[in-house]
Amino acid sequence: MTRDQIFEFFRRLAEDNPSPQTELEYGNAYQLLVAVALSAQATDVGVNKATRALFAKVQTPQQMLDLGEDGLKAHIKTIGLFNSKAKNVIALSQILVDRYGGEVPDSREALVTLPGVGRKTANVVLNCWFGQETFAVDTHIFRVGNRTGMAKGKTPEQVEAKLEKRVPAPFRRDSHHWMILHGRYVCKARTPECWRCTVADLCSFRKKVLENPRG
């Protein structure tokens, strides 16, 4: 994709959805951090179902510590890898209390030192809560970046680096939301729904599915 095509790609997605948001539910920076950490290898829908009751009780790291690991597990047992995730959430909550006064730090360097928090999770928190121009490359963004030709790479880090270079200024803050939603609902993994894609003409994917196989 050329720079002009990339600009038009995001312009159209922005026109359709001017204010994209993460589909994870949260009320503050700490709840967002927990929700994103829990979402690894899980769906946002599944995480939201588990965290609604949890977040009604827990708004701060100290409240999470008061709930305890077993109490947390009881809330998130429907989420994959809930045992290890519960351990990490309790550990990161302790660090936030001990080192950061219960607040979520606003730097990637600090966030990635927390248990269970990788670069993608840190980027989501920095973008969604702190408004930073980060590119959180999940499976959807990795697929869309490679499939469209916008940001080809063999690893999420390579795709992220390409997006950093190629996404134009007006769209940088919200671009990863548009790409996630596009990948989740249109540019799907098994059968991309090119027949209803508003940016299909800009995409370099050679095996476009231009007719709905279901009629």
Backbone hydrogen bonds in HBPLUS format (Angstrom, degrees):
<---DONOR---> <-ACCEPTOR-->    atom                        ^
c    i                          cat <-CA-CA->   ^        H-A-AA   ^      H-
h    n   atom  resd res      DA  || num        DHA   H-A  angle D-A-AA Bond
n    s   type  num  typ     dist DA aas  dist angle  dist       angle   num
A0006-ILE N   A0002-THR O   2.94 MM   4  6.24 156.2  2.00 151.7 158.1     1
A0007-PHE N   A0003-ARG O   2.96 MM   4  6.20 158.6  2.01 147.7 153.3     2
A0008-GLU N   A0004-ASP O   3.02 MM   4  6.25 161.0  2.05 145.9 150.8     3
A0009-PHE N   A0005-GLN O   2.79 MM   4  5.97 149.5  1.89 146.4 155.7     4
A0010-PHE N   A0006-ILE O   3.14 MM   4  6.43 165.6  2.16 154.5 154.7     5
A0011-ARG N   A0007-PHE O   2.89 MM   4  6.05 149.6  1.98 145.1 155.2     6
A0012-ARG N   A0008-GLU O   2.99 MM   4  6.12 160.9  2.02 150.5 152.9     7
A0013-LEU N   A0009-PHE O   3.23 MM   4  6.51 162.7  2.26 144.0 149.0     8
A0014-ALA N   A0010-PHE O   2.79 MM   4  5.85 154.5  1.86 147.5 154.7     9
A0015-GLU N   A0011-ARG O   2.95 MM   4  6.12 143.6  2.09 138.8 148.7    10
A0016-ASP N   A0012-ARG O   3.08 MM   4  6.38 151.8  2.17 147.3 153.7    11
A0017-ASN N   A0013-LEU O   2.95 MM   4  6.11 144.6  2.08 141.7 151.8    12
A0032-LEU N   A0028-ASN O   3.00 MM   4  6.26 156.1  2.06 152.6 160.0    13
A0033-LEU N   A0029-ALA O   2.95 MM   4  6.19 160.4  1.99 148.5 153.3    14
A0034-VAL N   A0030-TYR O   2.99 MM   4  6.28 162.7  2.02 154.7 158.7    15
A0035-ALA N   A0031-GLN O   2.86 MM   4  6.00 164.8  1.88 149.7 154.5    16
A0036-VAL N   A0032-LEU O   2.91 MM   4  6.10 164.9  1.93 157.2 160.4    17
A0037-ALA N   A0033-LEU O   3.01 MM   4  6.15 159.3  2.05 145.9 152.1    18
A0038-LEU N   A0034-VAL O   2.91 MM   4  6.13 149.7  2.00 149.8 158.2    19
A0039-SER N   A0035-ALA O   3.03 MM   4  6.15 126.3  2.33 136.6 150.7    20
A0039-SER N   A0036-VAL O   3.09 MM   3  4.98 135.0  2.30  94.0 106.9    21
A0042-ALA N   A0039-SER O   2.97 MM   3  4.89 139.8  2.13 136.5 125.2    22
A0047-VAL N   A0043-THR O   2.99 MM   4  6.28 157.3  2.05 150.4 156.9    23
A0048-ASN N   A0044-ASP O   2.87 MM   4  6.03 165.4  1.89 152.4 156.4    24
A0049-LYS N   A0045-VAL O   3.11 MM   4  6.34 155.3  2.18 146.6 152.6    25
A0050-ALA N   A0046-GLY O   3.28 MM   4  6.50 150.2  2.38 139.6 146.7    26
A0050-ALA N   A0047-VAL O   3.06 MM   3  5.20 119.4  2.45  98.3 113.2    27
A0051-THR N   A0047-VAL O   2.88 MM   4  6.08 150.9  1.96 155.2 164.4    28
A0052-ARG N   A0048-ASN O   3.14 MM   4  5.99 137.8  2.33 147.7 152.4    29
A0055-PHE N   A0051-THR O   2.67 MM   4  5.62 175.1  1.68 154.9 156.1    30
A0057-LYS N   A0054-LEU O   2.99 MM   3  5.46 142.9  2.13 108.5 118.7    31
A0058-VAL N   A0054-LEU O   2.84 MM   4  5.98 150.7  1.92 146.8 156.6    32
A0064-MET N   A0060-THR O   3.10 MM   4  6.46 144.1  2.24 144.5 154.7    33
A0064-MET N   A0061-PRO O   3.11 MM   3  5.01 121.2  2.48  91.1 106.1    34
A0065-LEU N   A0061-PRO O   2.95 MM   4  6.31 154.2  2.02 148.8 155.7    35
A0066-ASP N   A0062-GLN O   2.87 MM   4  6.16 151.1  1.95 146.7 155.3    36
A0067-LEU N   A0063-GLN O   2.96 MM   4  6.16 142.9  2.10 136.2 145.8    37
A0068-GLY N   A0064-MET O   3.00 MM   4  6.31 153.1  2.07 147.6 154.5    38
A0072-LEU N   A0068-GLY O   2.92 MM   4  6.16 152.7  1.99 149.9 157.9    39
A0073-LYS N   A0069-GLU O   2.92 MM   4  6.14 160.3  1.96 149.5 154.8    40
A0074-ALA N   A0070-ASP O   3.09 MM   4  6.33 149.8  2.18 144.7 151.8    41
A0075-HIS N   A0072-LEU O   2.96 MM   3  5.30 133.5  2.18 105.3 118.0    42
A0076-ILE N   A0072-LEU O   3.09 MM   4  6.40 148.1  2.19 150.5 160.2    43
A0079-ILE N   A0076-ILE O   2.94 MM   3  5.53 165.9  1.96 122.1 126.8    44
A0085-LYS N   A0081-LEU O   3.04 MM   4  6.18 159.6  2.08 156.3 162.7    45
A0086-ALA N   A0082-PHE O   2.89 MM   4  5.83 154.4  1.95 140.0 146.2    46
A0087-LYS N   A0083-ASN O   3.18 MM   4  6.42 159.4  2.22 144.1 149.4    47
A0088-ASN N   A0084-SER O   3.03 MM   4  6.25 159.0  2.07 145.5 150.9    48
A0089-VAL N   A0085-LYS O   2.88 MM   4  6.09 160.7  1.92 152.0 157.2    49
A0090-ILE N   A0086-ALA O   3.04 MM   4  6.21 163.7  2.07 152.2 155.9    50
A0091-ALA N   A0087-LYS O   3.02 MM   4  6.20 158.0  2.07 144.7 151.3    51
A0092-LEU N   A0088-ASN O   2.78 MM   4  6.00 164.4  1.80 157.1 160.9    52
A0093-SER N   A0089-VAL O   2.95 MM   4  5.97 148.7  2.04 139.7 148.6    53
A0094-GLN N   A0090-ILE O   3.04 MM   4  6.29 150.9  2.13 144.6 151.6    54
A0095-ILE N   A0091-ALA O   3.14 MM   4  6.45 155.4  2.21 145.9 152.1    55
A0096-LEU N   A0092-LEU O   2.92 MM   4  6.17 156.5  1.98 146.9 153.3    56
A0097-VAL N   A0093-SER O   3.03 MM   4  6.29 154.0  2.10 145.6 152.2    57
A0098-ASP N   A0094-GLN O   2.87 MM   4  6.06 164.4  1.90 150.5 155.2    58
A0099-ARG N   A0095-ILE O   2.77 MM   4  5.66 169.4  1.79 154.5 157.6    59
A0100-TYR N   A0096-LEU O   3.03 MM   4  4.92 139.9  2.20 116.8 128.3    60
A0102-GLY N   A0096-LEU O   2.77 MM   6  4.86 163.4  1.79 130.8 126.4    61
A0103-GLU N   A0100-TYR O   3.03 MM   3  5.44 166.4  2.05 116.6 120.7    62
A0111-LEU N   A0107-SER O   3.05 MM   4  6.27 167.5  2.06 152.3 156.2    63
A0112-VAL N   A0108-ARG O   2.99 MM   4  6.04 170.3  2.00 159.4 159.9    64
A0113-THR N   A0110-ALA O   3.20 MM   3  5.56 155.2  2.27 108.3 115.8    65
A0114-LEU N   A0111-LEU O   3.01 MM   3  5.61 163.5  2.03 118.5 123.9    66
A0117-VAL N   A0114-LEU O   3.12 MM   3  5.51 156.2  2.18 138.9 136.3    67
A0122-ALA N   A0118-GLY O   3.00 MM   4  6.21 165.6  2.02 155.2 159.7    68
A0123-ASN N   A0119-ARG O   2.87 MM   4  6.06 157.7  1.92 149.0 155.2    69
A0124-VAL N   A0120-LYS O   3.00 MM   4  6.31 152.8  2.07 151.3 158.2    70
A0125-VAL N   A0121-THR O   3.13 MM   4  6.43 166.5  2.15 154.9 157.3    71
A0126-LEU N   A0122-ALA O   2.93 MM   4  6.13 166.5  1.94 155.4 159.6    72
A0127-ASN N   A0123-ASN O   2.92 MM   4  5.99 150.7  2.01 142.7 150.5    73
A0128-CYS N   A0124-VAL O   2.78 MM   4  5.82 170.7  1.79 160.7 161.9    74
A0129-TRP N   A0125-VAL O   2.99 MM   4  5.56 157.7  2.04 138.9 145.8    75
A0132-GLN N   A0126-LEU O   2.94 MM   6  5.48 169.4  1.95 139.0 135.5    76
A0131-GLY N   A0127-ASN O   3.12 MM   4  4.63 129.9  2.39 112.6 118.8    77
A0134-THR N   A0132-GLN O   3.00 MM   2  5.77 125.4  2.31 108.8  93.0    78
A0142-PHE N   A0138-ASP O   2.92 MM   4  6.03 161.1  1.95 154.2 160.4    79
A0143-ARG N   A0139-THR O   3.02 MM   4  6.09 155.4  2.08 138.7 144.9    80
A0144-VAL N   A0140-HIS O   2.87 MM   4  6.11 172.6  1.87 157.0 159.0    81
A0145-GLY N   A0141-ILE O   2.80 MM   4  5.73 162.7  1.83 147.9 153.6    82
A0146-ASN N   A0142-PHE O   3.19 MM   4  6.24 157.9  2.24 139.2 144.7    83
A0147-ARG N   A0143-ARG O   2.74 MM   4  5.76 168.5  1.75 158.4 162.5    84
A0148-THR N   A0144-VAL O   3.02 MM   4  5.76 165.8  2.04 141.8 146.2    85
A0151-ALA N   A0145-GLY O   2.88 MM   6  4.48 163.8  1.91 122.9 124.5    86
A0204-SER N   A0148-THR O   2.97 MM  56  5.12 164.5  1.99 122.7 126.6    87
A0158-GLN N   A0155-THR O   3.07 MM   3  5.24 121.8  2.43 100.7 114.6    88
A0159-VAL N   A0155-THR O   3.10 MM   4  6.47 160.3  2.14 155.5 160.7    89
A0160-GLU N   A0156-PRO O   2.84 MM   4  6.03 160.8  1.88 150.1 155.8    90
A0161-ALA N   A0157-GLU O   2.99 MM   4  6.18 156.7  2.04 143.2 149.0    91
A0162-LYS N   A0158-GLN O   3.07 MM   4  6.32 152.2  2.15 144.5 151.6    92
A0163-LEU N   A0159-VAL O   2.94 MM   4  6.23 161.2  1.98 154.1 159.2    93
A0164-GLU N   A0160-GLU O   2.91 MM   4  6.15 156.3  1.96 150.6 157.3    94
A0165-LYS N   A0161-ALA O   3.26 MM   4  6.49 144.3  2.39 137.1 145.2    95
A0165-LYS N   A0162-LYS O   3.09 MM   3  5.21 123.8  2.42  96.4 110.4    96
A0166-ARG N   A0162-LYS O   2.92 MM   4  6.07 146.6  2.03 149.1 159.4    97
A0167-VAL N   A0163-LEU O   2.99 MM   4  5.47 167.8  2.01 147.7 147.3    98
A0171-PHE N   A0168-PRO O   3.08 MM   3  5.97 154.0  2.15 129.2 135.7    99
A0172-ARG N   A0169-ALA O   3.42 MM   3  5.40 167.2  2.44 109.4 112.7   100
A0175-SER N   A0171-PHE O   2.92 MM   4  5.50 123.7  2.24 152.7 166.1   101
A0177-HIS N   A0174-ASP O   3.05 MM   3  5.46 128.1  2.33 108.7 122.1   102
A0178-TRP N   A0174-ASP O   3.20 MM   4  6.58 161.8  2.24 157.4 162.3   103
A0179-MET N   A0175-SER O   2.99 MM   4  6.22 159.2  2.04 151.5 157.2   104
A0180-ILE N   A0176-HIS O   2.97 MM   4  6.04 156.4  2.02 140.5 146.8   105
A0181-LEU N   A0177-HIS O   2.98 MM   4  6.14 176.3  1.98 159.0 159.9   106
A0182-HIS N   A0178-TRP O   2.89 MM   4  5.94 153.3  1.96 142.5 150.8   107
A0183-GLY N   A0179-MET O   2.89 MM   4  5.99 156.6  1.94 143.7 150.1   108
A0184-ARG N   A0180-ILE O   2.83 MM   4  5.99 147.0  1.94 148.6 158.7   109
A0185-TYR N   A0181-LEU O   3.02 MM   4  6.00 156.6  2.07 146.7 151.1   110
A0186-VAL N   A0182-HIS O   2.89 MM   4  5.23 149.3  1.98 135.2 143.1   111
A0187-CYS N   A0182-HIS O   2.68 MM   5  5.81 156.0  1.74 147.2 153.1   112
A0193-GLU N   A0186-VAL O   2.85 MM   7  5.28 171.8  1.86 157.9 155.1   113
A0196-ARG N   A0193-GLU O   3.13 MM   3  5.96 164.8  2.15 120.3 124.6   114
A0197-CYS N   A0194-CYS O   3.19 MM   3  4.81 170.2  2.20 102.2 104.8   115
A0202-LEU N   A0199-VAL O   2.98 MM   3  5.47 153.7  2.06 114.5 122.7   116
A0203-CYS N   A0200-ALA O   3.26 MM   3  5.22 151.2  2.35 100.8 109.0   117
A0215-GLY N   A0212-ASN O   2.84 MM   3  5.20 160.1  1.88 116.5 121.5   118
